[in-house]
């Protein structure tokens, strides 16, 4: 997968975690073609970016079918739902704001030549929404990349050493680091647990959101890229397999 959207870490790395047997079944494999990347849910729909085709896809969770394809700028990947709009991060220097009711671009914003979520390193950077000042926070691994939050904790995937760090969002301190698979990438918090795709060993790991302990591991298709929660399930984009997998948490 494109090494898109990244963040930052250091210090303690936990011992290798056991890999419990998967107990969350894969309930659907939706063929999208291309290179599915970002995922976001809205009421009645699951949205997926196709980095290869330059499209935003709408999936119906009731039927697991692709029900719409909409053009965006080239090489879209990261996808977020904010203030009622879909925000599509592209690697063509544009950030697209899309109306989920129509799939149409409402605003296309020029943001620079390369639009990553963040950047590799050994620290996490907190940005004040009031002052825009940076606070540097030590994380807990090498090559910290993507982040997810549940309101009290921030979880960081450390791509270089195959770990996930848990940061106390209030104290801004490292709480723990858990060993996961090879190449953890775009993780997410879904119903309290942390779901981590590992694009170098084709697995998804589920961590307990309260303790950081490994709950299960699930083998996937080639290059799982992004996970997101929608319609009561966990959705995984299989970047090199042209599919989106739907997993029902057990």
C-alpha positions as CSV (number, residue, x, y, z in Angstrom):
1,X,0.0,0.0,0.0
2,X,1.0,3.6,-0.4
3,X,2.7,4.7,2.9
4,X,0.1,7.4,3.4
5,X,-0.8,9.3,6.5
6,X,1.9,8.9,9.2
7,X,2.8,10.0,12.8
8,X,5.7,9.4,15.4
9,X,7.3,7.4,18.5
10,X,10.3,6.4,20.9
11,X,11.4,4.3,24.1
12,X,9.7,1.2,25.6
13,X,8.5,-1.7,23.5
14,X,6.4,-4.4,25.1
15,X,7.1,-8.1,24.8
16,X,5.7,-10.0,21.9
17,X,2.0,-10.6,22.3
18,X,0.4,-13.9,21.9
19,X,-1.9,-14.3,18.9
20,X,-5.3,-15.7,20.0
21,X,-7.4,-17.5,17.5
22,X,-9.9,-15.3,15.6
23,X,-13.4,-15.4,16.9
24,X,-14.8,-12.6,14.7
25,X,-16.1,-14.0,11.4
26,X,-15.6,-12.5,8.0
27,X,-19.2,-12.0,6.9
28,X,-18.6,-10.5,3.5
29,X,-15.9,-9.9,0.9
30,X,-17.0,-7.0,-1.4
31,X,-15.2,-6.9,-4.7
32,X,-14.4,-3.3,-5.6
33,X,-11.6,-3.7,-8.1
34,X,-8.7,-1.2,-8.2
35,X,-6.9,-0.4,-4.9
36,X,-9.4,0.2,-2.1
37,X,-7.8,2.4,0.6
38,X,-9.7,4.7,3.0
39,X,-13.0,3.8,4.6
40,X,-15.7,5.8,6.4
41,X,-19.2,5.1,7.4
42,X,-22.3,7.3,7.2
43,X,-25.9,6.4,8.0
44,X,-26.9,3.8,5.5
45,X,-23.6,3.7,3.6
46,X,-20.0,2.7,3.7
47,X,-17.6,4.8,1.6
48,X,-14.3,3.6,0.2
49,X,-11.6,5.4,-1.8
50,X,-10.1,3.7,-4.8
51,X,-6.5,5.0,-5.1
52,X,-6.0,3.4,-8.5
53,X,-9.2,4.6,-10.2
54,X,-9.4,8.0,-8.6
55,X,-12.9,7.2,-7.3
56,X,-15.0,7.3,-4.2
57,X,-17.2,4.3,-3.9
58,X,-20.5,3.9,-2.0
59,X,-21.4,0.5,-0.5
60,X,-24.8,-0.5,0.8
61,X,-24.3,-2.4,4.1
62,X,-27.7,-4.0,3.7
63,X,-26.6,-5.8,0.6
64,X,-22.8,-5.5,0.6
65,X,-23.0,-4.2,-2.9
66,X,-21.3,-1.2,-4.6
67,X,-24.1,1.2,-5.4
68,X,-22.2,4.3,-6.6
69,X,-18.8,5.4,-8.0
70,X,-17.8,9.1,-8.0
71,X,-14.8,10.8,-9.5
72,X,-12.4,12.6,-7.2
73,X,-8.8,13.8,-7.9
74,X,-6.1,11.3,-8.5
75,X,-4.8,8.9,-5.9
76,X,-7.3,9.3,-3.1
77,X,-6.7,7.3,0.1
78,X,-7.4,8.7,3.6
79,X,-11.1,9.3,4.2
80,X,-12.8,11.0,7.2
81,X,-16.3,12.0,8.1
82,X,-16.5,15.5,9.7
83,X,-19.2,18.0,10.1
84,X,-21.6,16.0,7.9
85,X,-19.2,15.9,5.0
86,X,-16.7,13.3,3.7
87,X,-13.1,14.6,3.5
88,X,-11.0,12.8,0.9
89,X,-7.2,13.1,1.1
90,X,-5.6,12.7,-2.3
91,X,-2.0,12.4,-3.3
92,X,-2.5,15.0,-6.1
93,X,-2.4,18.0,-3.8
94,X,-6.1,18.3,-3.2
95,X,-8.4,17.8,-0.3
96,X,-12.0,17.1,-1.4
97,X,-15.1,17.8,0.6
98,X,-17.9,15.5,-0.6
99,X,-21.6,15.6,0.1
100,X,-22.5,12.0,1.2
101,X,-26.1,12.6,0.1
102,X,-25.1,13.0,-3.5
103,X,-21.4,11.8,-3.8
104,X,-20.6,15.1,-5.4
105,X,-17.6,17.3,-4.6
106,X,-18.7,20.4,-2.7
107,X,-15.3,21.9,-2.4
108,X,-11.8,21.0,-3.7
109,X,-9.0,22.6,-1.7
110,X,-5.4,22.9,-2.8
111,X,-3.3,21.8,0.1
112,X,0.2,21.1,-1.4
113,X,2.0,18.6,-3.6
114,X,1.8,15.7,-1.2
115,X,-1.0,15.4,1.4
116,X,0.0,12.9,4.0
117,X,-2.0,12.7,7.3
118,X,1.3,13.2,9.2
119,X,4.9,11.9,9.0
120,X,7.2,9.2,10.2
121,X,9.3,9.8,13.3
122,X,9.7,8.9,17.0
123,X,7.3,11.5,18.5
124,X,3.7,12.3,18.5
125,X,2.7,15.9,17.9
126,X,-0.4,17.4,19.5
127,X,-1.7,20.6,17.8
128,X,-3.7,23.1,19.9
129,X,-7.0,23.9,18.1
130,X,-6.9,27.4,19.6
131,X,-3.2,28.4,19.1
132,X,-2.0,25.9,16.5
133,X,1.1,25.4,18.6
134,X,2.8,21.9,18.6
135,X,3.5,19.9,21.7
136,X,5.9,17.0,21.2
137,X,5.1,13.8,23.0
138,X,7.2,10.7,23.2
139,X,5.4,7.6,21.9
140,X,6.6,4.1,22.3
141,X,8.0,2.6,19.1
142,X,9.9,3.1,15.9
143,X,8.4,4.6,12.8
144,X,5.2,5.8,14.4
145,X,2.6,6.3,11.8
146,X,-1.2,6.4,12.0
147,X,-3.3,7.4,15.1
148,X,-6.7,6.7,16.4
149,X,-8.4,8.0,19.6
150,X,-11.3,7.1,21.9
151,X,-11.6,10.3,23.9
152,X,-9.3,9.3,26.7
153,X,-6.4,7.5,24.9
154,X,-4.5,8.0,21.6
155,X,-3.3,4.8,19.9
156,X,-0.3,4.9,17.6
157,X,0.8,2.3,15.0
158,X,4.6,2.0,14.9
159,X,5.2,0.6,11.4
160,X,8.9,0.0,11.7
161,X,8.9,-2.3,14.8
162,X,5.4,-3.8,14.6
163,X,4.0,-2.3,17.8
164,X,1.0,-0.2,18.9
165,X,1.4,2.5,21.6
166,X,-1.2,3.7,23.9
167,X,-0.9,7.4,25.0
168,X,-2.9,9.0,27.9
169,X,-4.5,11.9,26.1
170,X,-4.9,14.0,29.3
171,X,-1.4,13.4,30.8
172,X,0.1,13.1,27.4
173,X,2.3,10.1,28.6
174,X,3.0,6.7,27.2
175,X,0.8,4.0,29.0
176,X,1.8,0.8,27.2
177,X,3.1,-0.7,24.0
178,X,1.8,-3.9,22.5
179,X,3.6,-6.1,20.0
180,X,1.3,-6.8,16.9
181,X,2.0,-8.0,13.4
182,X,4.4,-6.8,10.7
183,X,3.8,-3.3,9.4
184,X,0.8,-2.0,11.4
185,X,-0.9,0.8,9.5
186,X,-4.3,2.6,9.6
187,X,-5.8,1.5,12.9
188,X,-9.1,2.5,14.4
189,X,-11.1,2.3,17.6
190,X,-14.4,0.4,17.0
191,X,-16.8,-0.2,19.9
192,X,-14.1,0.3,22.4
193,X,-11.5,-2.0,21.0
194,X,-8.5,-1.2,18.7
195,X,-8.4,-2.8,15.3
196,X,-5.0,-2.9,13.6
197,X,-4.3,-3.9,10.0
198,X,-0.8,-5.1,9.3
199,X,0.1,-4.7,5.7
200,X,3.3,-6.8,5.7
201,X,1.9,-10.0,7.1
202,X,-1.7,-9.7,5.9
203,X,-3.4,-9.8,9.3
204,X,-5.8,-7.7,11.4
205,X,-5.2,-7.6,15.2
206,X,-7.8,-6.7,17.8
207,X,-6.6,-5.1,21.0
208,X,-8.6,-4.7,24.2
209,X,-9.3,-0.9,24.4
210,X,-9.1,-1.0,28.2
211,X,-5.9,-3.0,28.7
212,X,-4.1,-3.0,25.3
213,X,-4.0,-6.9,25.4
214,X,-4.3,-8.8,22.2
215,X,-7.8,-10.3,21.9
216,X,-7.6,-12.0,18.5
217,X,-5.8,-12.0,15.1
218,X,-7.5,-12.5,11.7
219,X,-5.8,-13.5,8.5
220,X,-6.8,-11.3,5.5
221,X,-6.2,-10.9,1.8
222,X,-3.1,-9.1,0.5
223,X,-2.1,-5.8,2.0
224,X,-4.9,-4.8,4.5
225,X,-4.7,-1.0,4.5
226,X,-7.4,0.7,6.6
227,X,-10.0,-0.4,9.1
228,X,-13.1,1.5,10.1
229,X,-16.3,0.8,12.0
230,X,-19.7,1.1,10.2
231,X,-23.1,-0.6,10.4
232,X,-22.1,-2.5,13.6
233,X,-19.1,-4.2,11.9
234,X,-15.4,-3.6,11.1
235,X,-14.6,-3.0,7.5
236,X,-11.1,-3.6,6.1
237,X,-9.8,-2.4,2.7
238,X,-7.6,-5.0,1.0
239,X,-5.4,-2.7,-1.0
240,X,-3.8,-5.3,-3.4
241,X,-6.8,-7.6,-3.5
242,X,-9.4,-5.2,-4.9
243,X,-11.8,-6.1,-2.0
244,X,-13.3,-4.7,1.2
245,X,-13.8,-7.3,3.9
246,X,-16.6,-7.0,6.5
247,X,-15.9,-8.5,9.9
248,X,-18.5,-9.0,12.6
249,X,-16.9,-8.6,16.1
250,X,-17.3,-11.7,18.1
